[in-house]
């Protein structure tokens, strides 16, 4: 019991740290076709998928999106994009155990699924009557491809020298 609660505390702490990095990183965003692109969020999503897993990553994406919105640094479109991306990246990595699957999960989850799920958010919550089902796919793909590319540059060497595996082991054990 103690090992499980200790592992959860470690994962919670790392998740909170990742959320903080995502919020601060959102200061470096740029507009593309009506959405704010924040590549640091996608970098963080991949790191979460690889270290704390899909469910803790989902919590990180929700918390970061909520804080960004409360601080005026983001829009409600941050929720579907980041949450779909990290969840799919985390699930693919958890079951298939290869880095490229996490990258593909982040890009497809954010760019395609999150981009399409942003339509009802834009239309019903934000009142954007010009939005269509594919309106946010291209801007979300631009943002997630940039962040995922940065994540690949960071994580491939970490995987080769064994740091990623060691981090996961440390998060699971006391």
C-alpha positions as CSV (number, residue, x, y, z in Angstrom):
1,X,0.0,0.0,0.0
2,X,2.8,2.4,0.9
3,X,4.5,1.8,-2.5
4,X,1.4,2.6,-4.4
5,X,0.6,5.8,-2.5
6,X,4.3,6.9,-2.7
7,X,4.2,6.3,-6.5
8,X,1.0,8.3,-6.8
9,X,2.5,11.2,-4.8
10,X,5.5,11.1,-7.2
11,X,3.2,11.1,-10.2
12,X,1.1,13.8,-8.8
13,X,4.1,16.0,-8.2
14,X,5.5,15.5,-11.7
15,X,2.1,16.1,-13.2
16,X,1.8,19.4,-11.3
17,X,5.3,20.4,-12.5
18,X,4.4,19.5,-16.1
19,X,1.2,21.6,-15.8
20,X,3.2,24.5,-14.5
21,X,5.7,24.2,-17.4
22,X,2.8,24.1,-19.9
23,X,1.2,27.2,-18.4
24,X,4.5,29.2,-18.4
25,X,5.2,27.9,-21.9
26,X,1.9,29.2,-23.1
27,X,3.4,32.7,-22.9
28,X,5.2,31.6,-26.1
29,X,2.2,31.2,-28.4
30,X,1.3,32.4,-31.8
31,X,-2.1,32.8,-33.6
32,X,-2.9,30.6,-36.6
33,X,-6.3,30.9,-38.2
34,X,-8.2,32.0,-35.1
35,X,-6.6,29.6,-32.5
36,X,-3.6,30.1,-30.2
37,X,-0.8,27.7,-31.0
38,X,1.2,26.7,-27.9
39,X,3.8,24.1,-28.9
40,X,5.2,23.8,-25.3
41,X,1.9,22.2,-24.3
42,X,2.5,19.5,-26.9
43,X,6.1,19.0,-25.7
44,X,4.7,18.6,-22.2
45,X,2.0,16.2,-23.4
46,X,4.6,13.9,-24.9
47,X,6.7,14.0,-21.8
48,X,3.7,13.2,-19.7
49,X,2.7,10.3,-22.0
50,X,6.2,8.8,-21.6
51,X,6.6,9.3,-17.9
52,X,3.4,9.5,-15.9
53,X,1.1,7.8,-18.4
54,X,-2.2,8.6,-20.1
55,X,-4.5,9.4,-17.1
56,X,-2.0,11.6,-15.2
57,X,-1.3,13.2,-18.5
58,X,-5.0,13.9,-19.0
59,X,-5.1,15.5,-15.6
60,X,-2.1,17.7,-16.5
61,X,-3.7,18.8,-19.8
62,X,-6.9,19.7,-18.0
63,X,-5.2,21.6,-15.3
64,X,-2.9,23.5,-17.7
65,X,-5.9,24.4,-19.9
66,X,-8.0,25.5,-16.9
67,X,-5.2,27.7,-15.5
68,X,-4.3,29.1,-18.9
69,X,-8.0,30.1,-19.4
70,X,-8.3,31.5,-15.9
71,X,-5.2,33.7,-16.5
72,X,-6.4,34.8,-19.9
73,X,-3.5,33.0,-21.7
74,X,-5.7,30.5,-23.6
75,X,-9.1,29.8,-25.0
76,X,-11.6,27.0,-24.3
77,X,-10.2,25.3,-27.4
78,X,-7.2,24.3,-25.3
79,X,-9.3,21.6,-23.6
80,X,-10.2,19.3,-26.4
81,X,-6.8,19.7,-28.2
82,X,-4.4,19.1,-25.4
83,X,-6.5,16.5,-23.6
84,X,-7.2,14.3,-26.7
85,X,-3.5,14.5,-27.7
86,X,-2.0,13.4,-24.3
87,X,-4.6,10.7,-23.8
88,X,-4.0,9.1,-27.2
89,X,-0.2,9.5,-26.9
90,X,-0.2,8.0,-23.4
91,X,-2.4,5.0,-24.4
92,X,-0.4,4.2,-27.5
93,X,2.9,4.4,-25.6
94,X,1.6,2.4,-22.7
95,X,0.5,-0.5,-24.9
96,X,2.9,-0.4,-27.8
97,X,6.0,0.8,-25.9
98,X,7.6,2.7,-28.8
99,X,8.4,6.4,-28.9
100,X,7.0,7.0,-32.4
101,X,3.5,5.8,-31.3
102,X,3.5,8.5,-28.6
103,X,4.4,11.1,-31.2
104,X,1.7,9.9,-33.6
105,X,-0.8,9.8,-30.8
106,X,-0.1,13.4,-29.8
107,X,-0.3,14.7,-33.4
108,X,-3.4,12.7,-34.3
109,X,-5.1,13.2,-31.0
110,X,-4.5,16.9,-30.9
111,X,-4.5,17.8,-34.6
112,X,-7.3,15.6,-35.9
113,X,-9.5,14.5,-33.0
114,X,-9.0,17.6,-30.9
115,X,-9.3,19.9,-33.9
116,X,-12.6,18.4,-34.8
117,X,-13.9,18.4,-31.2
118,X,-13.1,22.1,-31.0
119,X,-15.9,22.9,-33.4
120,X,-18.7,22.4,-30.9
121,X,-16.7,24.3,-28.3
122,X,-16.2,27.2,-30.7
123,X,-19.7,27.2,-32.0
124,X,-21.7,26.7,-28.8
125,X,-19.4,28.1,-26.0
126,X,-17.5,30.8,-27.8
127,X,-20.3,31.8,-30.2
128,X,-18.1,31.4,-33.3
129,X,-20.8,30.8,-36.0
130,X,-18.2,30.8,-38.8
131,X,-16.5,27.7,-37.4
132,X,-16.9,24.4,-39.2
133,X,-15.9,20.8,-38.3
134,X,-12.4,21.1,-39.8
135,X,-11.7,24.8,-39.0
136,X,-9.2,24.0,-36.2
137,X,-7.5,21.0,-37.7
138,X,-4.8,22.9,-39.6
139,X,-3.9,25.3,-36.7
140,X,-3.9,22.4,-34.2
141,X,-1.7,20.3,-36.5
142,X,0.8,23.2,-36.9
143,X,1.0,23.6,-33.1
144,X,1.2,19.9,-32.2
145,X,3.8,19.1,-35.0
146,X,6.1,21.8,-33.7
147,X,5.8,20.7,-30.0
148,X,6.0,17.0,-30.9
149,X,9.2,17.6,-33.0
150,X,10.8,19.4,-30.0
151,X,9.7,16.4,-27.8
152,X,11.3,14.0,-30.2
153,X,14.6,15.9,-30.2
154,X,14.6,15.7,-26.4
155,X,13.2,12.2,-25.8
156,X,15.0,10.1,-28.4
157,X,18.4,10.7,-26.7
158,X,16.9,10.2,-23.3
159,X,15.5,6.8,-24.4
160,X,18.7,5.7,-26.0
161,X,20.7,6.3,-22.8
162,X,18.0,4.8,-20.6
163,X,16.9,7.8,-18.7
164,X,13.2,7.5,-19.7
165,X,13.0,3.9,-18.6
166,X,14.8,4.8,-15.3
167,X,12.3,7.6,-14.7
168,X,9.3,5.3,-15.2
169,X,10.9,2.7,-12.8
170,X,11.5,5.4,-10.2
171,X,7.9,6.6,-10.5
172,X,6.6,3.1,-9.9
173,X,8.8,2.0,-7.0
174,X,9.7,3.4,-3.6
